[in-house]
C-alpha cells in the first residue's frame, strides 16, 4: 500500500498572518512557548533551521515525565512549507521508540503547509510513517484519533500564543 493510504492529516485556521505563524513554527524561542499538547512544556530545545539541520527538544508532561523529540529538516520554503522527519529521541538526538507505544514507527515524514486564507493562515499538517514495518504502520493507523486530540491541543496552544505576540 502507498504511504498516502496511511497518512494522518489535520488542518487548522488561525487568525494571524502567515509570516508570523511560520516564524512561530520555525523559531526556537517561539516553539518553546506553545509546542506540544495541552499541559506540555518545552524546557530544553536546540534549533538548526536548514535542510539537514535539526530541532531537538524535551517535552515535559504535567506529571514531570520527560520525552525527547527530534526533527530533521528536509525542505524549508518560507513562509509556505516545511518538510521534515519527525522521531522520538534521547537527549543526544539518537532515535528511540515512542515511550508509550513500542510499535510506533521510528520515523515519520511530516509536511506542514501554511496558506494565506481569509485574512489569516490555514495550516495543513500531514504525517506518514516511513521506513516502517507492517506492525508499525498498523500502530500508526490505530493512533490517528489520539494524534487528532494531541494536535488539536497543540493548535489551541499555538492560537493562544499567537494572540499574545
Backbone as numpy.savetxt, mean C-alpha at the origin, in Angstrom:
# Nx Ny Nz CAx CAy CAz Cx Cy Cz
-4.27 -19.54 -14.90 -5.10 -18.35 -14.90 -4.23 -17.10 -14.90
-4.74 -16.05 -15.48 -3.97 -14.82 -15.56 -3.97 -14.10 -14.21
-2.96 -13.24 -14.03 -2.87 -12.46 -12.78 -4.08 -11.55 -12.61
-4.64 -11.05 -13.73 -5.80 -10.16 -13.64 -6.99 -10.85 -13.00
-7.09 -12.18 -13.15 -8.19 -12.92 -12.55 -8.06 -12.94 -11.03
-6.89 -12.70 -10.51 -6.64 -12.74 -9.07 -6.31 -11.35 -8.54
-6.83 -10.34 -9.18 -6.51 -8.97 -8.83 -7.49 -8.43 -7.80
-6.95 -7.68 -6.85 -7.75 -6.93 -5.89 -7.71 -5.48 -6.34
-8.88 -4.85 -6.46 -8.95 -3.45 -6.88 -9.85 -2.70 -5.91
-9.41 -1.51 -5.53 -10.23 -0.63 -4.71 -10.01 0.79 -5.20
-11.06 1.59 -5.10 -11.01 2.96 -5.59 -11.59 3.89 -4.54
-11.04 5.10 -4.48 -11.54 6.09 -3.51 -11.36 7.48 -4.10
-12.39 8.31 -3.97 -12.30 9.70 -4.38 -11.99 10.56 -3.16
-11.01 11.43 -3.31 -10.61 12.33 -2.22 -10.79 13.77 -2.67
-11.17 14.62 -1.74 -11.38 16.04 -2.05 -10.09 16.81 -1.81
-9.11 16.52 -2.66 -7.80 17.18 -2.58 -7.17 17.14 -3.96
-6.33 18.12 -4.28 -5.67 18.14 -5.59 -4.75 16.92 -5.78
-4.67 16.49 -7.02 -3.88 15.30 -7.33 -2.43 15.44 -6.90
-1.81 16.59 -7.10 -0.41 16.77 -6.72 -0.21 16.58 -5.22
-1.17 17.07 -4.42 -1.09 16.91 -2.97 -1.28 15.45 -2.58
-2.23 14.76 -3.18 -2.47 13.34 -2.88 -1.23 12.52 -3.27
-0.66 12.82 -4.42 0.54 12.10 -4.85 1.69 12.33 -3.86
1.86 13.57 -3.42 2.90 13.87 -2.42 2.65 13.12 -1.12
1.40 13.08 -0.68 1.08 12.37 0.56 1.38 10.88 0.43
1.31 10.35 -0.79 1.54 8.93 -1.03 3.02 8.62 -1.25
3.84 9.63 -1.54 5.23 9.36 -1.94 6.28 10.02 -1.06
5.90 10.79 -0.09 6.86 11.47 0.78 6.77 10.88 2.18
7.91 10.48 2.70 7.96 9.78 3.99 7.28 10.56 5.10
7.54 11.85 5.21 6.96 12.62 6.32 5.43 12.64 6.25
4.86 12.53 5.06 3.41 12.43 4.94 2.94 11.01 5.28
3.55 10.01 4.66 3.14 8.61 4.87 3.13 8.23 6.35
4.07 8.73 7.09 4.17 8.37 8.51 2.98 8.90 9.32
2.21 9.83 8.75 1.05 10.39 9.45 -0.25 9.66 9.17
-0.32 8.92 8.06 -1.63 8.37 7.70 -1.61 6.92 7.23
-0.49 6.38 6.79 -0.50 5.08 6.13 -0.81 3.94 7.09
-1.65 3.04 6.64 -2.01 1.86 7.41 -3.47 1.88 7.81
-3.98 0.72 8.20 -5.37 0.66 8.66 -5.56 1.53 9.90
-6.82 1.81 10.21 -7.15 2.63 11.38 -6.48 2.09 12.62
-5.88 2.99 13.40 -5.24 2.62 14.65 -3.78 2.26 14.52
-3.30 2.07 13.30 -1.90 1.71 13.07 -1.07 2.98 12.97
0.13 2.96 13.54 1.06 4.07 13.40 2.31 3.59 12.66
3.04 4.53 12.10 4.30 4.24 11.40 5.41 4.97 12.18
6.03 4.31 13.16 7.05 4.98 13.97 8.42 5.06 13.30
8.69 4.17 12.34 10.00 4.11 11.67 9.77 3.94 10.18
10.49 4.71 9.38 10.37 4.57 7.93 11.62 5.11 7.25
11.98 4.47 6.14 13.07 4.93 5.27 12.53 4.95 3.85
12.78 6.05 3.11 12.24 6.20 1.76 13.35 6.54 0.78
13.36 5.82 -0.35 14.24 6.11 -1.48 13.35 6.04 -2.72
12.71 7.16 -3.05 11.70 7.22 -4.10 12.36 7.35 -5.47
12.60 6.21 -6.08 13.14 6.13 -7.44 12.94 4.69 -7.90
12.88 4.45 -9.20 12.80 3.06 -9.66 13.97 2.25 -9.08
13.66 1.14 -8.45 14.67 0.33 -7.77 14.86 0.71 -6.32
14.36 1.87 -5.92 14.44 2.31 -4.53 13.37 1.65 -3.69
13.43 1.87 -2.39 12.50 1.21 -1.48 11.88 2.18 -0.49
10.75 1.74 0.06 10.14 2.34 1.23 10.05 1.20 2.23
10.83 1.29 3.30 10.85 0.28 4.37 10.22 0.93 5.59
9.22 0.26 6.18 8.47 0.90 7.25 8.00 -0.12 8.28
7.85 0.39 9.50 7.34 -0.39 10.62 5.91 0.06 10.89
4.99 -0.90 10.95 3.61 -0.61 11.31 3.38 -1.12 12.73
2.99 -0.23 13.62 2.71 -0.62 15.00 1.20 -0.68 15.20
0.73 -1.86 15.60 -0.69 -2.07 15.84 -1.09 -1.42 17.17
-2.38 -1.18 17.37 -2.83 -0.59 18.64 -2.40 -1.39 19.87
-2.22 -2.72 19.72 -1.80 -3.54 20.86 -0.28 -3.59 21.03
0.45 -2.82 20.20 1.91 -2.75 20.31 2.66 -3.70 19.40
1.97 -4.65 18.79 2.63 -5.58 17.85 3.15 -4.79 16.66
4.37 -5.10 16.24 4.97 -4.41 15.10 5.14 -5.36 13.93
4.83 -4.86 12.73 5.05 -5.57 11.47 5.82 -4.63 10.55
6.69 -5.20 9.75 7.46 -4.41 8.80 6.95 -4.67 7.39
7.00 -3.63 6.58 6.63 -3.73 5.18 7.70 -3.12 4.31
7.69 -3.54 3.07 8.69 -3.04 2.12 8.05 -2.87 0.75
8.27 -1.70 0.17 7.90 -1.45 -1.21 9.19 -1.34 -2.01
9.22 -1.94 -3.17 10.32 -1.74 -4.13 9.70 -1.09 -5.36
10.09 0.14 -5.61 9.48 0.91 -6.69 9.96 0.42 -8.05
9.00 0.20 -8.95 9.30 -0.18 -10.33 9.13 1.00 -11.28
8.07 1.77 -11.07 7.75 2.88 -11.97 7.12 4.00 -11.16
7.58 5.22 -11.41 7.03 6.40 -10.74 6.77 7.44 -11.82
5.51 7.81 -12.01 5.13 8.80 -13.00 4.34 9.89 -12.28
5.05 10.90 -11.72 4.35 11.95 -10.98 3.43 12.75 -11.90
2.28 13.15 -11.45 1.54 12.71 -10.27 0.48 11.66 -10.62
0.81 10.79 -11.60 -0.20 9.90 -12.17 -0.20 8.46 -11.65
0.98 7.89 -11.46 1.00 6.45 -11.19 2.27 6.03 -10.47
2.10 4.99 -9.64 3.23 4.34 -8.97 3.02 2.84 -9.14
4.06 2.15 -9.57 4.04 0.69 -9.65 5.15 0.19 -8.75
4.82 -0.78 -7.88 5.81 -1.28 -6.94 5.52 -2.72 -6.58
6.51 -3.34 -5.97 6.35 -4.66 -5.38 6.20 -4.45 -3.87
5.12 -5.00 -3.31 4.79 -4.85 -1.90 5.02 -6.18 -1.20
5.71 -6.14 -0.06 6.01 -7.36 0.70 6.03 -7.05 2.19
5.89 -8.10 2.98 6.23 -8.00 4.40 7.73 -8.25 4.50
8.35 -7.68 5.52 9.80 -7.83 5.67 10.15 -7.79 7.15
11.44 -7.89 7.40 11.94 -7.61 8.73 12.56 -6.21 8.72
13.11 -5.79 9.84 13.66 -4.43 9.96 14.84 -4.20 9.01
15.47 -5.28 8.54 16.58 -5.15 7.60 16.12 -5.17 6.14
14.81 -5.27 5.90 14.28 -5.28 4.55 14.28 -6.65 3.88
14.58 -7.70 4.65 14.55 -9.05 4.08 13.10 -9.55 4.08
12.67 -10.14 2.97 11.29 -10.59 2.84 10.95 -11.62 3.91
9.74 -11.49 4.44 9.21 -12.43 5.42 7.78 -12.78 5.06
7.26 -13.78 5.70 5.86 -14.17 5.54 4.96 -13.19 6.28
3.74 -13.09 5.82 2.71 -12.33 6.53 2.64 -12.88 7.96
2.67 -12.03 8.96 2.72 -12.52 10.35 1.47 -13.29 10.79
0.36 -13.11 10.09 -0.88 -13.77 10.50 -1.44 -14.73 9.44
-0.75 -14.86 8.29 -1.25 -15.70 7.20 -0.05 -16.34 6.50
0.33 -17.53 6.92 1.57 -18.13 6.41 1.51 -18.54 4.94
0.33 -18.54 4.33 0.22 -18.84 2.90 0.03 -17.58 2.05
0.18 -16.42 2.67 0.04 -15.16 1.92 1.22 -15.04 0.94
0.99 -14.50 -0.27 2.11 -14.35 -1.22 3.24 -13.50 -0.63
4.46 -13.88 -0.93 5.61 -13.10 -0.46 5.67 -11.74 -1.15
5.22 -11.69 -2.40 5.31 -10.44 -3.15 4.01 -10.19 -3.90
3.62 -8.92 -3.93 2.44 -8.50 -4.67 2.79 -7.30 -5.54
2.31 -7.33 -6.75 2.46 -6.19 -7.66 1.36 -5.20 -7.33
1.74 -3.97 -7.06 0.79 -2.92 -6.68 0.90 -1.77 -7.67
-0.24 -1.40 -8.25 -0.30 -0.25 -9.15 -1.29 0.73 -8.56
-0.85 1.95 -8.33 -1.71 3.00 -7.80 -1.79 4.10 -8.84
-3.01 4.40 -9.26 -3.24 5.42 -10.27 -3.98 6.59 -9.63
-3.54 7.79 -9.93 -4.11 9.03 -9.39 -4.70 9.83 -10.54
-6.02 10.05 -10.53 -6.68 10.77 -11.62 -7.43 11.98 -11.07
-7.30 13.10 -11.76 -8.09 14.28 -11.41 -9.54 13.99 -11.79
-10.44 14.29 -10.85 -11.85 14.01 -11.11 -12.73 14.89 -10.23
-13.61 15.65 -10.86 -14.57 16.50 -10.14 -13.92 17.36 -9.06
-12.81 17.99 -9.39 -12.15 18.89 -8.45 -11.35 18.20 -7.37
-11.22 16.91 -7.45 -10.45 16.16 -6.46 -9.60 15.10 -7.17
-9.33 14.03 -6.44 -8.46 12.97 -6.96 -9.12 11.62 -6.71
-9.18 10.82 -7.76 -9.62 9.44 -7.61 -8.39 8.55 -7.62
-8.26 7.75 -6.58 -7.16 6.78 -6.48 -7.73 5.42 -6.83
-7.06 4.72 -7.75 -7.41 3.33 -8.05 -6.19 2.48 -7.73
-6.36 1.58 -6.79 -5.28 0.72 -6.32 -5.56 -0.71 -6.78
-4.56 -1.33 -7.41 -4.68 -2.72 -7.87 -3.52 -3.52 -7.30
-3.84 -4.67 -6.74 -2.83 -5.60 -6.21 -3.03 -6.96 -6.86
-1.93 -7.61 -7.21 -1.95 -8.96 -7.75 -0.78 -9.73 -7.16
-0.98 -11.00 -6.80 0.17 -11.79 -6.34 1.10 -12.07 -7.52
2.40 -12.03 -7.25 3.37 -12.40 -8.28 4.31 -13.45 -7.71
4.85 -14.26 -8.60 5.76 -15.34 -8.21 5.12 -16.19 -7.10
3.81 -16.40 -7.18 3.07 -17.04 -6.09 2.72 -18.49 -6.44
2.63 -19.31 -5.40 2.17 -20.68 -5.54 0.64 -20.68 -5.62
0.06 -21.81 -6.00 -1.39 -21.92 -6.04 -1.99 -21.66 -4.66
-1.37 -22.18 -3.61 -1.87 -21.96 -2.25 -1.81 -20.48 -1.87
-0.75 -19.79 -2.28 -0.63 -18.36 -1.98 -1.69 -17.56 -2.74
-1.95 -17.94 -3.99 -2.99 -17.26 -4.77 -4.36 -17.47 -4.14
-4.63 -18.68 -3.67 -5.90 -18.95 -2.99 -6.02 -18.13 -1.72
-4.94 -18.00 -0.97 -4.95 -17.19 0.24 -5.22 -15.72 -0.09
-4.59 -15.23 -1.14 -4.79 -13.85 -1.59 -6.25 -13.64 -1.99
-6.79 -14.54 -2.80 -8.18 -14.42 -3.25 -9.13 -14.43 -2.05
-8.87 -15.29 -1.07 -9.72 -15.39 0.11 -9.60 -14.15 1.00
-8.53 -13.38 0.85 -8.30 -12.21 1.69 -8.86 -10.91 1.17
-9.57 -10.93 0.04 -10.04 -9.68 -0.56 -10.94 -8.86 0.36
-11.83 -9.51 1.09 -12.73 -8.75 1.97 -11.94 -8.08 3.10
-10.98 -8.78 3.65 -10.13 -8.20 4.69 -9.31 -7.05 4.12
-8.81 -7.21 2.89 -8.05 -6.14 2.25 -8.94 -4.92 2.03
-10.19 -5.16 1.62 -11.12 -4.06 1.42 -11.32 -3.28 2.72
-11.49 -3.99 3.82 -11.67 -3.33 5.12 -10.42 -2.54 5.50
-9.25 -3.16 5.33 -8.00 -2.49 5.67 -7.76 -1.25 4.84
-7.97 -1.37 3.52 -7.75 -0.21 2.64 -8.80 0.87 2.85
-10.02 0.49 3.20 -11.04 1.50 3.49 -10.59 2.34 4.70
-10.09 1.68 5.74 -9.58 2.41 6.90 -8.36 3.25 6.54
-7.50 2.72 5.69 -6.32 3.47 5.26 -6.72 4.72 4.48
-7.66 4.57 3.56 -8.15 5.73 2.80 -8.84 6.73 3.72
-9.55 6.25 4.73 -10.17 7.16 5.71 -9.09 7.99 6.41
-8.01 7.33 6.80 -6.91 8.05 7.46 -6.26 9.06 6.52
-6.09 8.67 5.25 -5.52 9.59 4.27 -6.43 10.81 4.10
-7.73 10.59 3.96 -8.67 11.71 3.79 -8.61 12.65 5.00
-8.57 12.10 6.19 -8.49 12.93 7.40 -7.19 13.70 7.44
-6.09 13.05 7.06 -4.80 13.73 7.06 -4.77 14.85 6.03
-5.28 14.59 4.82 -5.28 15.61 3.77 -6.06 16.85 4.20
-7.08 16.66 5.01 -7.88 17.79 5.49 -7.09 18.68 6.45
-5.96 18.18 6.97 -5.17 18.96 7.94 -3.98 19.67 7.31
-3.66 19.36 6.04 -2.46 19.97 5.44 -2.83 20.89 4.30
